[in-house]
Amino acid sequence: MADDVRELLLSITADADPSTPLSAPDLRLLVDRLRLRSDRLHASALSFASSNREPLASALLRAAGSAASSASLQSALESALSPLSSSPDLSDLRSLSDRLLAARRELREREEHLAAASSVASLSARLRAARASANPLDAAIAAAELKHLLVDPQGSGSEGGEPVVFGLLRGEWEQLVDELQVGLAKNVEECVEFAPEGGKVLVSAGPRGSSSGTRGVELRVALQALEIIDSLDYGMAKFADLMIKKILIPAISNISVTVSVNVLEKSGSSSSVSVLIIAPSEELQGYKDGSELYSRIIEVIKFVRKFICVENITWMQSFAKLAWSRISDLLITHFLSKAVPNEASKLIEFQDVIRSTSEFENTLRSMMFISPDGKDGKLSQFVNDVEVHFAVRKRNEILVKARDILVQYDYENPLASDDQGDSVVDLLFQPGKCFISKSALQLMKLVHGALKDACLSSTRVAKEFCYAARDALLLYKAIVPVQLEKQLNSVSQVAAIIHNDFYHLSQEILGLAFEYRADFPRGLQKLVVFVDLAPIFSQMADGVLRRQIQLAMANLSEAIDGADGFQNTHQSQHYESARFSIEQVVFILEKIHIMWESILPWSIYRRSMFHVLGPVFSRITKDMLLIDDMAAEETLQLQGLIHLALENLSSLFLSLVENDGDKFLDHHTWVQLDESVPSLKKFRKLAELLDMSLKSITAAWESGELVNCGFTSSEVRNFIKAIFADSPLRKECLGWIAMNPA
């Protein structure tokens, strides 16, 4: 319409300025034209309305309805916005909006709570119905259905946002299941009755009166209900345990028994009672290859499958899961382990046992009692490893013998037996002989026997023999030092023998590889070694001997301390103390000489005695040279003490040199001893110096004789000052010695 008016204005004022106001004639002309245009439009509208009356009426009716709805909405809106009429603040609008949202949320929660309440009521009703059911099978089915609704499928328990009532319902469900499985398990026990003395079981398939006076259900129904609630293992656990204790143990552990099965018809009842009896047999059957024993076990399992599990594979597998591990252990303990041969030559006879065992397990697999994939083949695995079991038994026997040898041997009296000569052995890699204990001798005999058997055995068996030999040797190291700790902490004959044992064993171990390796099975020649043990035993021997030397030197040092530095020996009391000290030293050395010479290898004995003698003579010589003033009588007494020691140790000295049976110390002998024990040479020379003149001492220093004996310039000068009084000659000699040091 606006466009039409604009066109009329343009047609009237086409030549005029558009901004110029219209004149009165122009306005009248415009009104006339508008009226004419309006009349035309009105006529056109009437014509359209008359031709489209019905669609227009329908549209008007719809518009009226919309107007009414709009009015209702406007009224509701005005009512809702009425609080805003007094205040234009928008915060009231937001508050109102929040209340509307809270109301909608509350409505939704109430709807959810109503649904949950309805669900809880339904679950509670089903739980009550299941608990009130007189039929355990129906109750079990209901409990199984409720499990999916009440128990978390992942087994993780209730979620944090779960209503408490669901937890309570779950608790009631668990209580229901507990009651069911306890009652059903009791029902199973009442259907399967074991004789108190064992060897007999009665199975009643029909329902029996329970101990509480209520009537039970059939064994089949009880097991079916237990399966439904996933408690089959629980229900059969006690039955399986009693079946092992009362039936299978007597059937396996007794050699001569028979298995019999009887079915008894009960009077006045449609059900029957099945009886299995394990009875002694007068015939001595024996196990032989085990076929008789295995047939007994199969009869028992067939009885369980037919009369208890009623040919139900699932129930049978549940019983097998509970019983098979114990059955196989019983068979291994009472039959298979005893059937392992004691001699390698009889291993071939064990093939009959392997065959019958394999047939037994195949029969059980066909009965679906054990897994067909071989996972339950514990018996076959045992018999197929018979060589290992044979070797392990031999290994254990060797170790037991070795332990008995070491523990029972009397180390306190090693030389008391009449066969001492048997304990003197040659050393493999050293010249000479040594005395060892009978325990070490017997131990090596045991080791050699094991290695000889290894050379004649298969690789698997030989490996066990070799390990047994190694372990037997290590037993000596583990047992003997601990058992004889007291003797090893004192200078003793036992300690010397233990040293020899370790020393001898170390050399024997070195020889084992050369003696046996070439005869070992090919796969074992590079695998088994003994040489690594040799250094261990050698170090143990050195440690024992080192400890003995330290203890001896400690005793000798204590004895020398009693001389109080050999001071004032011209006084009777001090002289007696010094003499007693020398006698103690001689006694200790002679004791060591007697103990060690008869036991230790000569080279080790000689080296050990040199280690002991050197510090002894050095200490005595040093103490005497430290005396700052000696009277003439005192020098004679000191000289006498030195001679006393040398004379009483003559047998010891002779034992330390190689000679042709000479019983006297000659010049050649002293030369050998002086070279081995330099302090002995100095000790002997000190005895000469105590009886020499000042000029002779000076001449001996000038010739270098004293230096060769180990004397120093300061020692000689102090010795001269102690013995000789001050004089021009002493001053001259001291000056010359000081000017001519070694």
WOHU-V348972 format. One record per backbone hydrogen bond with DSSP energy under -1.0 kcal/mol. NH is the residue of the N-H (numbers start at 0). CO is the residue of the C=O. Records with the same first field share a line. If there is no record, write none. Layout:
BEGIN
NH = CO + CO
END
This chain:
BEGIN
4 = 0
5 = 1
6 = 2
7 = 3
8 = 4
9 = 5
10 = 6
11 = 7
12 = 8
19 = 16
26 = 22
27 = 23
28 = 24
29 = 25
30 = 26
31 = 27
32 = 28
33 = 29
34 = 30
35 = 31
36 = 32
37 = 33
38 = 34
39 = 35
40 = 36
41 = 37
42 = 38
43 = 39
44 = 40
45 = 41
46 = 42
47 = 43
48 = 44
49 = 45
50 = 46
51 = 47
55 = 51
56 = 52
57 = 53
58 = 54
59 = 55
60 = 56
61 = 57
62 = 58
63 = 59
64 = 60
65 = 61
66 = 62
67 = 63
68 = 64
69 = 65
70 = 66
71 = 67
72 = 68
73 = 69
74 = 70
75 = 71
76 = 72
77 = 73
78 = 74
79 = 75
80 = 76
83 = 80
84 = 81
93 = 89
94 = 90
95 = 91
96 = 92
97 = 93
98 = 94
99 = 95
100 = 96
101 = 97
102 = 98
103 = 99
104 = 100
105 = 101
106 = 102
107 = 103
108 = 104
109 = 105
110 = 106
111 = 107
112 = 108
113 = 109
114 = 110
115 = 111
116 = 112
117 = 113
118 = 114
119 = 115
120 = 116
121 = 117
122 = 118
123 = 119
124 = 120
125 = 121
126 = 122
127 = 123
128 = 124
129 = 125
130 = 126
131 = 127
138 = 134
139 = 135
140 = 136
141 = 137
142 = 138
143 = 139
144 = 140
145 = 141
146 = 142
149 = 145
150 = 146
154 = 151
161 = 158
167 = 163
168 = 164
169 = 165
170 = 166
171 = 167
172 = 168
173 = 169
174 = 170
175 = 171
176 = 172
177 = 173
178 = 174
179 = 175
180 = 176
181 = 177
182 = 178
183 = 179
184 = 180
185 = 181
186 = 182
187 = 183
188 = 184
189 = 185
190 = 186
191 = 187
192 = 201
194 = 199
197 = 194
198 = 245
200 = 275
201 = 192
202 = 273
203 = 190
204 = 271
209 = 213
212 = 209
215 = 207
218 = 204
221 = 217
222 = 218
223 = 219
224 = 220
225 = 221
226 = 222
227 = 223
228 = 224
229 = 226
230 = 225
234 = 230
235 = 231
239 = 235
240 = 236
241 = 237
242 = 238
243 = 239
244 = 240
245 = 241
246 = 242
247 = 242
248 = 243
250 = 246
251 = 247
252 = 248
253 = 249
257 = 278
259 = 276
261 = 274
263 = 272
265 = 270
268 = 265
272 = 263
273 = 202
274 = 261
275 = 200
276 = 259
277 = 198
278 = 257
280 = 255
284 = 282
289 = 286
293 = 289
294 = 290
295 = 291
296 = 292
297 = 293
298 = 294
299 = 295
300 = 296
301 = 297
302 = 298
303 = 299
304 = 300
305 = 301
306 = 302
307 = 303
308 = 303
310 = 304
311 = 308
315 = 311
316 = 312
317 = 313
318 = 314
319 = 315
320 = 316
321 = 317
322 = 318
323 = 319
326 = 322
327 = 323
328 = 324
329 = 325
330 = 326
331 = 327
332 = 328
333 = 329
334 = 330
335 = 330
336 = 331
338 = 334
345 = 342
346 = 343
349 = 346
350 = 347
351 = 348
353 = 349
354 = 350
355 = 351
356 = 352
357 = 353
358 = 354
359 = 355
360 = 356
361 = 357
362 = 358
363 = 359
364 = 360
365 = 361
366 = 362
367 = 364
368 = 363
373 = 370
376 = 373
377 = 375
380 = 376
381 = 377
382 = 378
383 = 379
384 = 380
385 = 382
388 = 384
389 = 385
390 = 386
391 = 387
392 = 388
393 = 389
394 = 390
395 = 391
396 = 392
397 = 393
398 = 394
399 = 395
400 = 396
401 = 397
402 = 398
403 = 399
404 = 400
405 = 401
406 = 402
407 = 403
410 = 408
415 = 412
421 = 418
422 = 419
423 = 420
424 = 433
426 = 431
433 = 424
434 = 598
435 = 422
440 = 436
441 = 437
442 = 438
443 = 439
444 = 440
445 = 441
446 = 442
447 = 443
448 = 444
449 = 445
450 = 446
451 = 447
452 = 448
453 = 449
454 = 450
456 = 453
461 = 457
462 = 458
463 = 459
464 = 460
465 = 461
466 = 462
467 = 463
468 = 464
469 = 465
470 = 466
471 = 467
472 = 468
473 = 469
474 = 470
476 = 472
477 = 473
478 = 474
479 = 475
482 = 478
483 = 479
484 = 481
487 = 483
489 = 486
495 = 491
496 = 492
497 = 493
498 = 494
499 = 495
500 = 496
501 = 497
502 = 498
503 = 499
504 = 500
505 = 501
506 = 502
507 = 503
508 = 504
509 = 505
510 = 506
514 = 510
515 = 511
516 = 512
518 = 515
519 = 516
523 = 520
527 = 523
532 = 529
536 = 532
537 = 533
538 = 534
539 = 535
540 = 536
541 = 537
542 = 538
543 = 539
544 = 540
545 = 541
546 = 542
547 = 543
548 = 544
549 = 545
550 = 546
551 = 547
552 = 548
553 = 549
554 = 550
555 = 551
556 = 552
557 = 553
558 = 554
559 = 555
560 = 556
562 = 559
563 = 560
565 = 562
566 = 563
570 = 567
574 = 570
575 = 571
576 = 572
577 = 573
578 = 574
579 = 575
580 = 576
581 = 577
582 = 578
583 = 579
584 = 580
585 = 581
586 = 582
587 = 583
588 = 584
589 = 585
590 = 586
591 = 587
592 = 588
593 = 589
594 = 590
595 = 591
596 = 592
598 = 595
599 = 595
604 = 600
605 = 601
606 = 602
607 = 603
608 = 604
609 = 605
610 = 606
611 = 607
612 = 608
613 = 609
615 = 611
616 = 612
617 = 613
618 = 614
619 = 615
620 = 616
621 = 617
622 = 618
623 = 619
624 = 620
625 = 621
626 = 623
629 = 721
634 = 630
635 = 631
636 = 632
637 = 633
638 = 634
639 = 635
640 = 636
641 = 637
642 = 638
643 = 639
644 = 640
645 = 641
646 = 642
647 = 643
648 = 644
649 = 646
652 = 648
653 = 649
654 = 650
655 = 652
669 = 665
670 = 666
671 = 667
672 = 668
673 = 669
674 = 670
675 = 671
676 = 672
679 = 676
680 = 676
681 = 677
682 = 678
683 = 679
684 = 680
685 = 681
686 = 682
687 = 683
688 = 684
689 = 685
690 = 687
691 = 688
696 = 692
697 = 693
698 = 694
699 = 695
700 = 696
701 = 697
702 = 698
704 = 699
705 = 699
707 = 703
708 = 704
709 = 706
710 = 705
715 = 711
716 = 712
717 = 713
718 = 714
719 = 715
720 = 716
721 = 717
722 = 718
723 = 719
730 = 726
731 = 727
732 = 728
733 = 729
734 = 730
735 = 731
736 = 732
737 = 733
738 = 734
739 = 735
END
